[in-house]
């Protein structure tokens, strides 16, 4: 099957693309710019076409594909400086995502998966409180609204994602590894209160592939793996780096995970167990987060 992975130059989309390619599919990456990878990275071996899903452009690039994985939804990293956040979420997620799924449907793509956020399903009270969460919900709803008997669409909504692709820089996770390795001495060793569910890119890619071929049309799947306090999360990085993982919990903003990315608030937790039947259907591995964190530190330690 010919599959287009939009947002395929990032960690989530890139890992999904590699997984689908390993399953024997013909996979093409799409994004505004090619992947910033080192020579020999597995991502560099996949074909690339430039697509900005928010741009008004000819949809010729969409023709010829059987399926699409959409991993290009915007988060706080994508808000241009000086831009009103709510207005950005409206344009990029609420309007932009469903419009692109409509374009994919009209171009003849038959199957699609939207990779979204866990917040609307895991903590629905945030939908009316946080414009980002509301935007993610409406993007997910709008994408799935395009589903028909000729266009099979479902979403895989993920919690905090951790992972590693050789040769691809992932700034936030690289910073967490450097922090644990003692390369950022100006930041003391501590953790803020609270916690969240995490999933590895390996687990998420398995879920995405299964959803693409076996998911229920129009369904929103909430996936997840391990519930970790932030003390456990940073502690696992420190243990992988050969340092004590018994970090003191201090109720103050953490430079490595600032309050602006904690939509449940500092000290809040978003813990849950994904639906057992859905987990079985999607067939993704569990208990893979701590292994992945060790892999990230090992990769950083070799540089």
Secondary structure per residue as TSV (DSSP state, phi and psi in degrees):
chain	resnum	aa	ss	phi	psi
A	1	X	-	360.0	139.8
A	2	X	E	-89.4	118.8
A	3	X	E	-123.2	130.5
A	4	X	E	-99.6	128.4
A	5	X	E	-111.4	102.9
A	6	X	E	-81.5	128.8
A	7	X	T	84.2	21.9
A	8	X	T	-75.4	-3.0
A	9	X	T	-94.6	-1.4
A	10	X	S	-98.2	-179.2
A	11	X	H	-63.2	-50.8
A	12	X	H	-69.4	-52.4
A	13	X	H	-66.3	-38.0
A	14	X	H	-64.0	-42.9
A	15	X	H	-66.4	-41.2
A	16	X	H	-61.2	-40.1
A	17	X	H	-62.3	-45.3
A	18	X	H	-64.6	-39.4
A	19	X	H	-64.2	-44.6
A	20	X	H	-64.6	-37.9
A	21	X	H	-64.7	-39.7
A	22	X	H	-66.0	-23.8
A	23	X	T	-80.0	-4.2
A	24	X	T	103.5	6.1
A	25	X	-	-86.7	158.0
A	26	X	E	-90.9	111.9
A	27	X	E	-115.3	134.5
A	28	X	E	-120.4	133.5
A	29	X	E	-85.5	146.3
A	30	X	E	-140.6	138.1
A	31	X	E	-170.7	178.7
A	32	X	S	-68.4	-35.1
A	33	X	S	-134.8	154.5
A	34	X	-	-61.1	160.7
A	35	X	-	-63.8	135.6
A	36	X	-	-85.8	83.3
A	37	X	B	-123.6	158.7
A	38	X	-	-78.3	161.1
A	39	X	T	-59.8	136.4
A	40	X	T	89.7	-5.3
A	41	X	-	-62.3	142.3
A	42	X	G	-58.1	-29.1
A	43	X	G	-66.1	-30.1
A	44	X	G	-67.8	-13.8
A	45	X	G	-90.2	-7.6
A	46	X	S	-95.8	143.0
A	47	X	E	-65.1	153.7
A	48	X	E	-133.5	140.2
A	49	X	E	-130.7	140.3
A	50	X	E	-78.2	124.6
A	51	X	-	-141.8	128.9
A	52	X	-	-110.4	108.6
A	53	X	T	-66.0	-15.8
A	54	X	T	-90.8	-10.0
A	55	X	S	-84.1	144.9
A	56	X	-	-82.5	105.5
A	57	X	-	-144.6	170.3
A	58	X	-	-65.9	133.4
A	59	X	G	-90.7	20.5
A	60	X	G	-58.2	-31.9
A	61	X	G	-64.2	-21.6
A	62	X	G	-84.3	-16.1
A	63	X	T	-73.8	147.0
A	64	X	T	93.2	-5.6
A	65	X	-	-99.0	143.9
A	66	X	S	-87.6	-31.2
A	67	X	E	-147.1	161.1
A	68	X	E	-139.3	137.9
A	69	X	E	-112.0	123.8
A	70	X	E	-104.0	108.9
A	71	X	-	-123.2	31.0
A	72	X	-	-112.1	13.7
A	73	X	-	-59.7	144.0
A	74	X	-	-84.9	142.5
A	75	X	-	-130.1	-166.6
A	76	X	G	-58.7	-25.8
A	77	X	G	-67.7	-20.3
A	78	X	G	-100.3	-1.2
A	79	X	-	-76.8	118.3
A	80	X	-	-61.9	143.6
A	81	X	T	-55.3	137.2
A	82	X	T	80.8	2.9
A	83	X	-	-93.3	141.1
A	84	X	-	-67.1	123.0
A	85	X	H	-59.4	-47.8
A	86	X	H	-59.3	-40.8
A	87	X	H	-65.2	-37.4
A	88	X	H	-66.5	-45.4
A	89	X	H	-61.5	-37.1
A	90	X	I	-61.7	-46.9
A	91	X	I	-71.7	-47.6
A	92	X	I	-80.7	-37.6
A	93	X	I	-106.1	-55.7
A	94	X	I	-63.2	-44.3
A	95	X	I	-95.5	-43.3
A	96	X	H	-67.7	-41.7
A	97	X	H	-67.7	-54.0
A	98	X	H	-59.4	-37.1
A	99	X	H	-61.5	-38.7
A	100	X	H	-71.9	-34.8
A	101	X	H	-65.2	-36.0
A	102	X	H	-63.2	-41.5
A	103	X	H	-63.6	-40.4
A	104	X	H	-63.1	-41.7
A	105	X	H	-61.6	-45.7
A	106	X	H	-68.0	-24.8
A	107	X	T	-80.8	-5.4
A	108	X	T	99.8	4.0
A	109	X	-	-67.0	136.6
A	110	X	-	-101.7	-24.4
A	111	X	E	-137.7	143.5
A	112	X	E	-153.4	147.8
A	113	X	E	-126.0	131.2
A	114	X	E	-100.0	124.3
A	115	X	E	-92.8	110.3
A	116	X	E	-116.2	-163.9
A	117	X	E	-102.6	148.1
A	118	X	S	-75.6	-20.7
A	119	X	H	-52.7	-48.8
A	120	X	H	-61.8	-31.0
A	121	X	H	-91.6	-37.4
A	122	X	H	-78.6	-32.5
A	123	X	-	-143.6	75.2
A	124	X	G	-62.8	-20.3
A	125	X	G	-65.1	-17.3
A	126	X	G	-76.3	-15.1
A	127	X	T	-59.3	-42.5
A	128	X	T	-87.5	-9.6
A	129	X	T	-98.0	-32.6
A	130	X	-	-121.5	121.2
A	131	X	H	-63.2	-34.0
A	132	X	H	-63.2	-46.5
A	133	X	H	-64.4	-42.1
A	134	X	H	-61.4	-41.5
A	135	X	H	-63.4	-39.0
A	136	X	H	-66.9	-38.6
A	137	X	H	-64.5	-46.4
A	138	X	H	-67.5	-32.1
A	139	X	H	-65.2	-44.9
A	140	X	H	-63.2	-47.0
A	141	X	H	-61.1	-43.1
A	142	X	H	-67.7	-38.1
A	143	X	H	-64.4	-45.5
A	144	X	H	-71.0	-21.9
A	145	X	T	-67.4	-16.6
A	146	X	T	-80.7	-6.5
A	147	X	-	-62.0	141.5
A	148	X	B	-153.3	-178.8
A	149	X	T	-69.4	-13.1
A	150	X	T	-109.8	-2.5
A	151	X	B	-141.9	100.1
A	152	X	E	-86.9	118.2
A	153	X	E	-131.1	134.6
A	154	X	E	-146.3	168.8
A	155	X	E	-122.5	150.0
A	156	X	E	-120.3	109.0
A	157	X	E	-102.7	116.9
A	158	X	E	-110.3	151.7
A	159	X	-	-81.1	-152.7
A	160	X	E	-62.8	131.7
A	161	X	E	-111.7	132.7
A	162	X	E	-124.7	144.7
A	163	X	-	-179.2	-178.6
A	164	X	-	-151.3	131.1
A	165	X	-	-124.0	122.0
A	166	X	T	-53.4	128.9
A	167	X	T	87.8	-5.8
A	168	X	B	-106.2	125.6
A	169	X	-	-81.0	128.9
A	170	X	-	-121.8	93.7
A	171	X	H	-52.7	-46.4
A	172	X	H	-64.4	-48.1
A	173	X	H	-69.5	-33.8
A	174	X	H	-63.6	-37.5
A	175	X	H	-66.8	-38.6
A	176	X	H	-65.0	-39.4
A	177	X	H	-67.3	-42.6
A	178	X	H	-63.0	-37.6
A	179	X	H	-59.5	-47.5
A	180	X	H	-67.4	-31.6
A	181	X	T	-80.9	1.1
A	182	X	T	80.7	18.8
A	183	X	-	-90.3	-2.6
A	184	X	-	-125.6	69.5
A	185	X	T	-65.2	-19.3
A	186	X	T	-72.1	-13.7
A	187	X	S	-102.7	115.6
A	188	X	-	-65.9	157.7
A	189	X	S	-80.4	107.3
A	190	X	E	-160.7	172.1
A	191	X	E	-132.9	148.1
A	192	X	-	-85.2	161.2
A	193	X	S	-70.6	163.1
A	194	X	-	103.0	-177.1
A	195	X	E	-177.6	178.0
A	196	X	E	-159.8	167.5
A	197	X	E	-81.9	143.2
A	198	X	E	-125.0	155.8
A	199	X	E	-143.5	147.6
A	200	X	E	-85.7	158.7
A	201	X	H	-63.6	-31.3
A	202	X	H	-62.7	-49.0
A	203	X	H	-62.9	-44.4
A	204	X	H	-64.3	-41.9
A	205	X	H	-62.9	-38.7
A	206	X	H	-63.4	-41.7
A	207	X	H	-64.9	-41.8
A	208	X	H	-63.0	-45.3
A	209	X	H	-62.4	-42.7
A	210	X	H	-66.2	-41.1
A	211	X	H	-63.0	-37.3
A	212	X	H	-61.9	-37.9
A	213	X	H	-104.7	-23.2
A	214	X	H	-127.4	-4.0
A	215	X	S	-69.4	156.3
A	216	X	-	-74.8	132.6
A	217	X	T	-60.9	127.3
A	218	X	T	84.9	2.0
A	219	X	-	-86.3	143.9
A	220	X	E	-107.9	115.0
A	221	X	E	-98.9	126.3
A	222	X	E	-93.4	114.4
A	223	X	-	-108.2	162.5
A	224	X	-	180.0	167.8
A	225	X	-	-132.4	-84.3
A	226	X	E	-108.6	132.8
A	227	X	E	-85.3	117.1
A	228	X	E	-127.6	135.1
A	229	X	E	-68.0	159.0
A	230	X	H	-66.9	-25.5
A	231	X	H	-63.5	-43.4
A	232	X	H	-68.3	-39.8
A	233	X	H	-61.5	-56.5
A	234	X	H	-67.2	-34.2
A	235	X	H	-60.4	-36.7
A	236	X	H	-66.6	-37.7
A	237	X	H	-60.1	-47.1
A	238	X	H	-64.5	-41.2
A	239	X	H	-63.8	-40.0
A	240	X	H	-64.3	-27.3
A	241	X	T	-86.7	2.4
A	242	X	T	81.8	21.1
A	243	X	S	-117.6	168.6
A	244	X	-	-64.8	131.2
A	245	X	-	-94.3	5.9
A	246	X	-	-85.6	76.9
A	247	X	-	-83.7	141.4
A	248	X	E	-71.7	139.2
A	249	X	E	-92.7	120.6
A	250	X	-	-125.5	131.1
A	251	X	S	-82.4	76.0
A	252	X	S	-151.9	162.6
A	253	X	-	-61.8	137.3
A	254	X	B	-102.6	126.0
A	255	X	T	-60.3	-25.7
A	256	X	T	-82.2	-24.6
A	257	X	B	-141.6	80.1
A	258	X	-	-65.9	161.5
A	259	X	G	-57.4	-28.9
A	260	X	G	-64.9	-17.9
A	261	X	G	-102.4	1.4
A	262	X	-	-104.4	86.5
A	263	X	T	-71.9	-16.0
A	264	X	T	-85.5	-2.6
A	265	X	-	89.0	149.7
A	266	X	T	-60.6	129.8
A	267	X	T	93.4	-14.2
A	268	X	-	-78.1	156.8
A	269	X	E	-126.6	143.6
A	270	X	E	-126.9	86.9
A	271	X	-	-108.3	142.4
A	272	X	-	-164.2	165.0
A	273	X	-	-115.3	120.6
A	274	X	-	-62.3	153.4
A	275	X	-	-55.9	129.0
A	276	X	H	-63.8	-40.5
A	277	X	H	-67.0	-39.4
A	278	X	H	-68.3	-38.9
A	279	X	H	-62.6	-40.7
A	280	X	H	-65.1	-42.9
A	281	X	H	-61.4	-45.1
A	282	X	H	-79.2	-20.0
A	283	X	T	63.7	32.0
A	284	X	-	-94.4	150.1
A	285	X	-	-70.3	155.0
A	286	X	-	-118.1	168.3
A	287	X	S	57.1	44.0
A	288	X	-	-112.0	-1.5
A	289	X	H	-71.9	-49.1
A	290	X	H	-63.5	-38.5
A	291	X	H	-59.4	-41.6
A	292	X	H	-67.2	-39.4
A	293	X	H	-62.0	-39.0
A	294	X	H	-64.5	-38.9
A	295	X	H	-62.9	-40.6
A	296	X	H	-62.1	-45.0
A	297	X	H	-66.2	-40.7
A	298	X	H	-61.7	-40.8
A	299	X	H	-64.8	-39.5
A	300	X	H	-70.5	-35.0
A	301	X	H	-68.8	-21.4
A	302	X	T	-86.7	-2.3
A	303	X	-	-101.9	360.0
